[in-house]
Amino acid sequence: MPAPITIGRYRVTGRLGSGAFATVWLAEDDILESQVAIKVLADNWAHHPDVRARFEQEAQVLRRADSERLVRVHDFGELPDGRPYQVMTYAGGGTLADRLDGGLMPIGTALRTAVDIAQAVTVLHESGVLHRDLKPSNVLFDTVRGDERVLVADLGLAKEIAQASGFTVVAGTPGYMAPEQSLPGGGLDVRVDVHAIGALTYEMLTGKPPRPGAVLPPSKLRPGVSKQIDRAVLRALEPDRERRWPTAAAFAEALSTSPSRRLIRAAGAIAGVAALTVAGGAVVPDGTPAGWTRVGSADHVVSVAVPASWSHQLRDGGWDPVAIGLPGGGSPSPGLQVGVDLTDPRATSPAVLAGASWWIREPVGATLPVHASCARQPPRKVVVGRLSGQVVRWTTCGGSRLSYSEVLLTGPAARGVYLQIRQDDGLDRTDDVLHTLRLGDG
């Protein structure tokens, strides 16, 4: 169909995608100076009472849930020809399907995304709704204040949980549907969505969706996946729903407490221990500038100094190299994170992560985080004592002064080191922090 010039008060600028039931347009809200996505029901379905009711119900569910984990509906209207439309959040980071088309995701990123999806679906379930059609194209990515966020979308097949036992129509997408969805009138509950999240997690970890009746443990297809993750994912995919995780929240918790997930609770790379208040830290004369605080990992292997204004909280229990695509998944490797706020996963305040591992060595096979809303600067070489490597700096994230420095260092017969340095004032203290890095023998 040709692109409309306007939809309601919104100026259409392009097409985002089309499906069997609707077309989604990108538009400008000139009054609020923002972009929106507008979903318009297809002409051949606009006068079909059941489909139209489902379209309106989707908007009502999203509006009622009103969560930052779900695509939000901001407006609803009708075109002059009678087709209804929804004005929704525009997620500029693309879909999970796009990411999967780009190749294997780092294990830490896959697990972090899976937990985010499960938490979004938990919001739906708490609102009394089943999604029933979770798949890669229905998981979107957006950037808010410099941090990437996962959004669940497309509730066209959603249904009130209270009515689920009365389903008579088979609905869903093969490859992600739970077995009971193929049985008309089989009675559905939240475990159909648990199965779909399990299938998405499996695909993110292995690059392919699970094959019904022949599901290999993810670790058989992807080195570095822990046995605990195998057990969590395979339980989500159980054909017998009585043996699945009882809720999406339970599955999220299982992924969050696994060894491979220990990095995920901070900016992609830190062990999940309680944040501690740093009371001045262990200030030492060895390379610590005046006005800076030195902190170290609990095993005394890694220490680093940061400006005193950054040293409000500390996690010192280690990290998992799986988060940057290296082998791991067992006991945490030496590492720490120090920063202003380590309790909020979306915080943009200053923080430093420093982790050591024998797996960081030449040739380096790590996959460093990509900060999609930032400008990538050319990599540069650095030398820190007996270690050397490169820095990749990401600046002006989300149009702000937020920046990230991603650093990998290797050396002869020594642990390599990964650092992520987050700053929020437009300055670059990367080299200052690197020159305070110390490795012990613990």
Sequence and secondary structure as in RCSB ss.txt:
>XXXX:A:sequence
MPAPITIGRYRVTGRLGSGAFATVWLAEDDILESQVAIKVLADNWAHHPDVRARFEQEAQVLRRADSERLVRVHD
FGELPDGRPYQVMTYAGGGTLADRLDGGLMPIGTALRTAVDIAQAVTVLHESGVLHRDLKPSNVLFDTVRGDERV
LVADLGLAKEIAQASGFTVVAGTPGYMAPEQSLPGGGLDVRVDVHAIGALTYEMLTGKPPRPGAVLPPSKLRPGV
SKQIDRAVLRALEPDRERRWPTAAAFAEALSTSPSRRLIRAAGAIAGVAALTVAGGAVVPDGTPAGWTRVGSADH
VVSVAVPASWSHQLRDGGWDPVAIGLPGGGSPSPGLQVGVDLTDPRATSPAVLAGASWWIREPVGATLPVHASCA
RQPPRKVVVGRLSGQVVRWTTCGGSRLSYSEVLLTGPAARGVYLQIRQDDGLDRTDDVLHTLRLGDG
>XXXX:A:secstr
    SEETTEEEEEEEEE SSEEEEEEEETTTTEEEEEEEE TTTTT HHHHHHHHHHHHHHHHH  TTB  EEE
EEE TTS EEEEEE  TT BHHHHHHT    HHHHHHHHHHHHHHHHHHHHTTEE     GGGEEEEEETTEEEE
EE   TT EEGGGGGG  S  S TTTS GGGGSTT    THHHHHHHHHHHHHHHHSS   TT    HHHHSTT 
 HHHHHHHHHHT SSGGGS SSHHHHHHHHHTSGGGTTBTSSS B     EE SS    SSS  TTEEEEE TTS
SEEEEEEGGGTTEEE S B GGGGTSS  SS BSEEEEES SS TT  S EEEEEEETT  SS        TTSE
E   EEEEETTEEEEEEEEESGGGSS EEEEEEEE TTS EEEEEEEESSS   HHHHHTT EE   
